[in-house]
Amino acid sequence: MNKFREGGWHILLLLICLVLLLPVVFMISNSFKTLQDSYHSMLQIIPLHPTFSNYTTLGRQIDLLRLIWNTFFMAAIVTLGKLITGLFAAYAFKYFSFKGKKWIYLIFVSTIFVPFTVIMIPNYLVISKINLLNTAPGVALPQMCDATGIMLFLKAMDKIPKSLIESLKIDGISSHMILKDIIIPILRPSIISIGAIFFINSWNEYVWPTLILKDKSSFTLPLALQNYISSEGGTNFPLAMALSTIMIIVPLFIYLIFQRYILNSISNSGLK
């Protein structure tokens, strides 16, 4: 009976993996199809007439290196900002006592439940007022702080005894030195895993950059993808799939490099 149950769980996990991976497989497959084949045999995994022409066409039509750099640069700025603000805020909430700390933390956490559409227009008006439209800082600034990062860093700091931090303070070691020489080295795996998750999310960001960026020279990859799937630019399915395939390379590469930290961070977050 136990073996039967284990076999059932294995089948269920296999089905879940297939459901998650099939869209990616179809995307990559269609990126090597001609326009005609993509519409007549969209769900056929092996292309009837495999071709690299979609990738060469993309290379001629758009500046891929600039798009990749723009996307990487903006994602890196947002990730760095979220890590710095999250780490500093978590350190303050964890090891400092000040009036109203509990209520301030609840306000921070409550921002998680505020839909993006609610704050999108106010953010746009602020960015427009300070003349940051069509710039990387204009895209990054409203995303530089994330309550999720604060919560994750607070959880990671649970493994650092408060008595250790208090004894260091009694010895006259400044909070700056404690954070730099004690907290950050201990939390390095968590910082890497949280940073990787933030980077991947920022890499795929579409709605907010669409509002801020108007100059094609500052476009990111998701915005460039719009040219091949929108009514304005027409729909070229194979080119869109080819660009989508290119888009997943960097996030996949980052995940493969840091997967050990990401998986350890996720598994340790549920353990005391």
C-alpha positions as CSV (number, residue, x, y, z in Angstrom):
1,M,0.0,0.0,0.0
2,N,2.8,2.4,0.9
3,K,4.6,1.7,-2.3
4,F,1.3,2.3,-4.2
5,R,0.9,5.6,-2.5
6,E,4.5,6.6,-3.2
7,G,4.0,5.7,-6.9
8,G,0.8,7.8,-6.9
9,W,2.7,10.8,-5.6
10,H,5.5,10.3,-8.2
11,I,2.9,10.3,-11.0
12,L,1.2,13.4,-9.6
13,L,4.6,15.2,-9.4
14,L,5.4,14.1,-13.0
15,L,2.0,15.5,-14.2
16,I,2.7,18.8,-12.4
17,C,6.1,19.1,-14.0
18,L,4.6,18.4,-17.5
19,V,2.0,21.0,-17.0
20,L,4.7,23.6,-16.0
21,L,7.1,22.6,-18.7
22,L,4.9,22.1,-21.7
23,P,4.3,25.8,-22.4
24,V,8.1,26.3,-22.4
25,V,8.6,23.4,-24.7
26,F,6.0,24.7,-27.1
27,M,7.5,28.2,-27.0
28,I,11.0,26.9,-27.9
29,S,9.6,24.5,-30.5
30,N,7.6,27.3,-32.2
31,S,10.6,29.6,-32.3
32,F,12.2,27.2,-34.8
33,K,9.1,27.0,-37.1
34,T,8.1,29.0,-40.1
35,L,5.2,31.3,-39.8
36,Q,2.9,29.0,-41.8
37,D,4.0,25.9,-39.7
38,S,3.4,27.7,-36.5
39,Y,-0.2,28.3,-37.3
40,H,-0.9,24.9,-38.8
41,S,1.1,22.8,-36.3
42,M,1.4,25.0,-33.2
43,L,1.1,22.1,-30.7
44,Q,3.5,19.9,-32.6
45,I,6.7,19.7,-30.5
46,I,9.1,18.7,-33.3
47,P,9.0,21.3,-36.1
48,L,8.2,20.0,-39.6
49,H,10.7,22.4,-41.2
50,P,13.2,23.5,-38.5
51,T,14.7,26.9,-39.2
52,F,16.9,29.5,-37.4
53,S,15.5,32.3,-39.6
54,N,13.4,33.7,-36.7
55,Y,16.5,34.4,-34.6
56,T,18.5,35.9,-37.5
57,T,15.5,38.1,-38.4
58,L,15.3,39.3,-34.8
59,G,19.0,40.2,-35.0
60,R,18.3,42.3,-38.1
61,Q,15.2,44.0,-36.8
62,I,16.1,44.9,-33.2
63,D,19.2,45.6,-31.2
64,L,19.2,42.5,-29.0
65,L,22.4,43.4,-27.1
66,R,21.0,46.8,-26.1
67,L,17.6,45.3,-25.1
68,I,19.4,42.7,-23.0
69,W,21.6,45.4,-21.4
70,N,18.6,47.7,-20.7
71,T,16.7,44.8,-19.1
72,F,19.7,43.6,-17.1
73,F,20.6,47.2,-15.9
74,M,17.1,48.0,-14.7
75,A,16.6,44.6,-13.1
76,A,20.0,45.0,-11.3
77,I,19.1,48.5,-10.0
78,V,15.7,47.3,-8.7
79,T,17.2,44.2,-7.1
80,L,20.0,46.1,-5.4
81,G,17.6,48.7,-4.1
82,K,15.2,46.0,-2.7
83,L,18.1,44.2,-1.0
84,I,19.5,47.3,0.6
85,T,16.2,48.7,1.9
86,G,15.0,45.2,2.9
87,L,18.1,44.4,4.8
88,F,18.4,47.7,6.6
89,A,14.7,47.7,7.5
90,A,14.7,44.1,8.7
91,Y,17.8,44.9,10.9
92,A,16.1,47.9,12.4
93,F,12.9,45.9,13.1
94,K,14.8,43.0,14.6
95,Y,17.4,44.5,16.8
96,F,16.2,48.0,17.6
97,S,13.4,49.1,20.0
98,F,11.5,52.3,19.2
99,K,8.0,53.6,19.7
100,G,5.4,52.4,17.3
101,K,7.6,49.6,15.9
102,K,4.8,47.1,15.8
103,W,2.4,49.5,14.0
104,I,5.1,50.6,11.5
105,Y,5.8,47.0,10.7
106,L,2.1,46.2,10.2
107,I,1.9,49.2,7.8
108,F,4.9,47.8,5.9
109,V,3.3,44.3,5.7
110,S,-0.1,45.7,4.7
111,T,1.4,47.2,1.5
112,I,1.7,43.6,0.1
113,F,-2.1,43.5,-0.2
114,V,-2.3,46.8,-2.1
115,P,-2.9,46.0,-5.8
116,F,-0.4,47.5,-8.2
117,T,-3.2,49.2,-10.2
118,V,-4.1,51.3,-7.1
119,I,-0.7,52.9,-6.8
120,M,0.2,52.9,-10.5
121,I,-1.3,56.3,-11.5
122,P,0.0,58.1,-8.3
123,N,3.5,56.7,-9.0
124,Y,3.3,57.8,-12.6
125,L,2.3,61.3,-11.6
126,V,5.2,61.6,-9.1
127,I,7.8,60.2,-11.7
128,S,6.4,62.7,-14.2
129,K,6.6,65.6,-11.8
130,I,10.3,65.0,-11.0
131,N,11.1,64.6,-14.7
132,L,12.1,60.9,-14.6
133,L,9.9,59.7,-17.5
134,N,11.7,57.5,-20.0
135,T,14.7,56.9,-17.7
136,A,15.9,53.8,-15.8
137,P,15.6,55.6,-12.4
138,G,12.0,56.4,-13.3
139,V,11.4,52.6,-13.7
140,A,13.4,51.6,-10.7
141,L,12.5,54.2,-8.0
142,P,9.0,53.1,-7.1
143,Q,10.2,49.5,-6.8
144,M,13.2,50.1,-4.6
145,C,11.5,48.9,-1.4
146,D,9.6,45.7,-1.1
147,A,7.8,44.5,2.1
148,T,8.3,40.9,1.0
149,G,12.0,41.4,1.2
150,I,11.8,42.8,4.7
151,M,9.7,39.8,5.8
152,L,12.2,37.3,4.3
153,F,15.2,39.0,5.9
154,L,13.4,39.1,9.2
155,K,12.8,35.3,8.9
156,A,16.4,34.7,8.0
157,M,17.6,36.8,11.0
158,D,15.8,34.4,13.4
159,K,18.8,32.1,13.3
160,I,21.0,34.9,14.8
161,P,20.7,35.1,18.6
162,K,19.7,38.4,19.9
163,S,22.1,37.9,22.8
164,L,25.0,37.9,20.4
165,I,24.0,41.3,18.9
166,E,23.4,42.7,22.4
167,S,26.7,41.6,23.7
168,L,28.4,43.2,20.7
169,K,26.6,46.5,21.4
170,I,27.7,46.3,25.0
171,D,31.3,45.9,23.8
172,G,30.9,49.2,22.0
173,I,30.7,47.8,18.4
174,S,28.6,50.1,16.2
175,S,25.5,48.9,14.4
176,H,27.2,49.6,11.1
177,M,30.0,47.2,12.0
178,I,27.6,44.6,13.3
179,L,25.6,44.7,10.1
180,K,28.7,44.6,7.9
181,D,30.8,42.0,9.7
182,I,28.2,39.8,11.4
183,I,24.8,40.0,9.9
184,I,25.7,40.1,6.1
185,P,28.2,37.2,6.2
186,I,25.8,35.0,8.1
187,L,22.9,35.9,5.8
188,R,24.9,35.7,2.5
189,P,23.0,32.6,1.3
190,S,19.6,34.3,2.0
191,I,20.8,37.5,0.4
192,I,21.8,35.6,-2.8
193,S,18.5,33.6,-3.0
194,I,16.3,36.6,-2.3
195,G,18.3,38.7,-4.7
196,A,17.9,36.1,-7.4
197,I,14.2,36.0,-7.0
198,F,13.9,39.8,-7.1
199,F,16.1,39.9,-10.2
200,I,14.0,37.4,-12.1
201,N,10.8,39.2,-11.2
202,S,12.2,42.5,-12.3
203,W,13.6,41.0,-15.5
204,N,10.1,40.0,-16.5
205,E,8.4,43.3,-15.5
206,Y,6.2,44.7,-18.2
207,V,3.4,46.9,-17.1
208,W,5.3,49.6,-15.2
209,P,8.1,50.0,-17.8
210,T,5.4,50.3,-20.5
211,L,4.1,53.4,-18.8
212,I,7.5,55.0,-18.2
213,L,9.6,54.1,-21.2
214,K,8.6,55.6,-24.6
215,D,11.9,55.8,-26.4
216,K,12.7,52.5,-28.2
217,S,16.4,52.9,-27.4
218,S,15.5,52.4,-23.7
219,F,13.1,49.5,-24.2
220,T,13.5,46.3,-22.2
221,L,12.9,42.8,-23.7
222,P,9.3,42.5,-22.5
223,L,8.5,45.8,-24.2
224,A,10.2,44.7,-27.4
225,L,8.1,41.5,-27.4
226,Q,5.0,43.7,-27.6
227,N,6.0,44.6,-31.2
228,Y,5.4,41.1,-32.3
229,I,2.2,40.3,-30.5
230,S,0.3,43.6,-30.6
231,S,-2.3,44.9,-33.1
232,E,-0.1,47.9,-33.8
233,G,2.9,45.9,-34.9
234,G,1.1,42.8,-36.1
235,T,1.3,39.3,-34.8
236,N,4.3,37.2,-35.8
237,F,4.1,34.2,-33.6
238,P,7.4,32.5,-34.4
239,L,9.4,35.8,-33.9
240,A,7.5,36.4,-30.6
241,M,8.4,32.8,-29.5
242,A,12.1,33.3,-30.5
243,L,12.3,36.6,-28.5
244,S,10.6,34.9,-25.6
245,T,13.1,32.1,-25.7
246,I,15.9,34.6,-25.6
247,M,14.2,36.3,-22.6
248,I,14.3,33.2,-20.5
249,I,18.1,32.6,-21.0
250,V,19.4,35.0,-18.3
251,P,16.8,34.2,-15.6
252,L,17.4,30.5,-16.2
253,F,21.2,31.0,-16.1
254,I,20.9,32.9,-12.8
255,Y,18.7,30.1,-11.3
256,L,21.1,27.4,-12.4
257,I,24.0,29.3,-10.7
258,F,22.2,30.1,-7.5
259,Q,19.7,27.2,-7.3
260,R,21.5,25.7,-4.2
261,Y,21.0,29.0,-2.3
262,I,17.4,29.4,-3.5
263,L,16.3,25.9,-2.6
264,N,18.1,26.0,0.8
265,S,16.5,29.3,1.6
266,I,13.0,28.0,0.8
267,S,13.5,24.8,2.8
268,N,15.0,26.5,5.8
269,S,12.2,29.2,5.9
270,G,9.9,26.5,7.2
271,L,12.2,25.1,9.8
272,K,13.0,26.3,13.3
